Amino acid sequence: MTESTSDHRSDLAPHKPDDPSARRIRLREFQSQLLERMQAARSGSDAGISRLGVMIGETRWLLDLQQAGEIVSVGTITPVPLTQDWYLGLANIRGNLTSVIDLARFQGYGLSPIDKESRIVAFASALSFNSALLVSRVMGLRNVGEMQLQAAADAAPWAAQQYIDRESQIWTQLDLALIVQDPRFLHVGL
């Protein structure tokens, strides 16, 4: 190997796409940008139409920015014995023990896999409900003003509105303030 080739390779090594530290930096930048956009949307004139788009299992959901709290990577979730299979357990989010729910499983679908794109979305503190949802992927902000509203057939009250975007994708509005009043959601014990 020539000296110029080895120098060239050593220059590329820190920029590998699989480099864990580079991925962490990109993730922090993405989270920072998303937080800035969420705060701007909350305080801006279009706060009523901006929603946080997430994938839960295989379904697209919209969360009201006033109801969604912090978004964190999935760390350790400590299982709690004698609970429903959709109640994943407790996670430490900034020093607070937070219940983590698999909404896909709660609805009767399979358990959501946890991978590198999975996140935990905490409920906003204004809801006074120390819980969070496991999401398969954060899709960023969505403008429901650019979507077509349709009523969801036979849906739970906390998922009664659906939207269709320009790509014909269906998004369901998840009302966290209503789901925390659902007796089944509140009963995590077996």
C-alpha positions in Angstrom: 0.0 0.0 0.0 1.4 3.4 -0.9 1.7 6.2 1.6 -0.9 8.4 -0.1 -3.4 5.5 -0.1 -2.9 4.9 3.6 -3.2 8.6 4.4 -6.4 8.8 2.3 -7.9 5.9 4.2 -7.0 7.3 7.6 -8.7 10.6 6.5 -11.9 8.7 5.7 -12.0 6.5 8.8 -13.7 9.1 11.1 -16.3 9.8 8.4 -17.6 6.2 8.0 -21.4 6.0 8.0 -21.2 3.2 10.6 -19.1 5.2 13.0 -21.1 5.2 16.3 -19.8 8.6 17.4 -20.7 10.2 14.1 -24.2 8.6 14.3 -24.7 10.0 17.9 -23.7 13.4 16.6 -26.1 13.3 13.7 -28.8 12.0 16.1 -28.2 14.9 18.5 -28.3 17.4 15.6 -31.6 15.9 14.3 -33.1 15.9 17.8 -32.0 19.5 18.4 -33.4 20.6 15.0 -36.7 18.8 15.7 -37.0 20.3 19.2 -36.4 23.8 17.7 -39.0 23.2 15.0 -41.5 21.9 17.6 -41.0 24.9 19.8 -41.4 27.2 16.9 -44.6 25.4 15.8 -46.0 25.6 19.4 -45.4 29.4 19.6 -46.1 30.2 15.9 -49.4 31.0 14.2 -49.7 27.5 12.7 -49.4 25.6 16.0 -53.0 24.4 15.5 -52.1 22.5 12.3 -48.6 21.2 13.0 -48.4 17.7 14.4 -45.6 15.4 15.2 -45.7 12.5 12.9 -44.6 9.1 14.3 -44.8 5.4 13.3 -46.2 3.2 15.9 -45.9 -0.4 14.7 -46.8 -0.1 11.1 -49.3 2.7 11.5 -48.8 6.5 11.0 -49.9 8.7 13.9 -50.1 12.4 14.5 -49.4 13.8 18.0 -50.5 17.3 19.1 -47.4 19.3 20.0 -49.1 20.5 23.2 -49.5 16.9 24.3 -46.2 15.5 23.2 -43.2 15.9 25.5 -39.6 14.9 25.2 -38.4 12.5 22.6 -35.6 10.2 23.7 -33.7 7.2 22.4 -34.9 3.9 23.8 -32.6 2.9 26.7 -33.2 0.4 29.5 -36.9 -0.4 30.1 -37.4 -2.2 33.3 -40.2 -4.7 33.1 -42.9 -4.6 35.9 -44.3 -8.0 36.9 -47.9 -8.9 36.6 -48.7 -6.2 34.0 -50.3 -6.3 30.6 -48.1 -7.3 27.7 -48.5 -3.8 26.2 -47.1 -2.2 29.3 -43.4 -2.4 28.6 -42.2 -1.2 32.0 -40.5 1.8 33.4 -37.8 4.0 31.9 -35.7 6.7 33.5 -36.2 9.9 31.5 -34.1 12.7 33.0 -34.4 11.3 36.5 -38.2 10.6 36.3 -39.5 7.0 36.2 -41.9 7.0 33.2 -44.3 4.2 32.2 -43.6 3.0 28.6 -46.6 1.8 26.5 -46.5 -0.2 23.3 -49.7 1.3 21.7 -49.6 -1.1 18.8 -49.8 -4.0 21.2 -52.4 -2.1 23.2 -54.6 -2.1 20.1 -54.1 -5.9 19.6 -51.3 -5.9 17.1 -47.9 -7.5 17.5 -45.3 -6.2 19.9 -43.3 -3.3 18.4 -39.7 -4.2 17.7 -37.1 -2.0 19.3 -34.3 -1.0 16.9 -32.0 2.0 16.2 -34.9 4.2 14.9 -37.2 3.5 17.8 -37.8 6.3 20.3 -39.8 7.0 23.4 -42.2 10.0 23.2 -43.1 11.2 26.7 -46.5 12.8 27.4 -46.4 16.5 28.0 -46.2 17.5 31.7 -49.4 19.5 31.2 -51.3 16.2 31.0 -50.1 15.3 34.5 -49.7 11.7 33.4 -46.2 10.3 33.7 -46.2 8.0 30.7 -44.6 7.6 27.3 -45.2 5.8 24.0 -42.8 3.5 22.2 -42.6 4.7 18.6 -41.0 2.8 15.8 -39.9 6.0 14.1 -40.2 9.8 14.4 -41.3 11.2 11.0 -41.0 14.9 11.9 -43.6 17.6 11.8 -46.7 17.3 9.6 -49.1 20.0 8.5 -52.7 18.7 8.8 -53.8 21.8 6.9 -52.4 20.2 3.8 -54.2 16.9 4.4 -57.7 15.7 3.8 -59.7 15.0 7.0 -61.9 11.9 7.2 -63.7 10.3 10.1 -62.2 7.0 11.3 -64.7 4.2 11.2 -65.3 2.4 14.5 -62.3 4.1 16.2 -61.7 4.7 19.8 -62.5 8.3 21.0 -58.8 9.0 21.3 -58.2 8.0 17.6 -61.4 9.3 15.9 -59.8 11.6 13.3 -57.9 10.4 10.3 -56.1 12.4 7.6 -54.9 11.4 4.1 -51.7 13.2 2.9 -50.7 14.0 -0.6 -49.0 10.6 -1.0 -52.3 8.9 0.0 -50.9 7.8 3.3 -53.4 7.6 6.2 -52.5 9.4 9.4 -54.5 8.9 12.6 -54.7 11.7 15.2 -53.8 10.4 18.7 -55.4 12.4 21.4 -53.2 11.8 24.5 -55.6 13.7 26.7 -58.3 11.3 25.9 -56.3 8.1 26.0 -55.3 8.8 29.6 -59.0 8.7 30.4 -59.6 5.3 28.8 -60.2 2.8 31.7 -58.4 0.0 29.7 -55.3 2.2 29.2 -55.3 3.0 32.9 -55.5 -0.7 34.0 -52.0 -2.0 33.4 -52.2 -4.9 36.0 -53.2 -8.4 35.1 
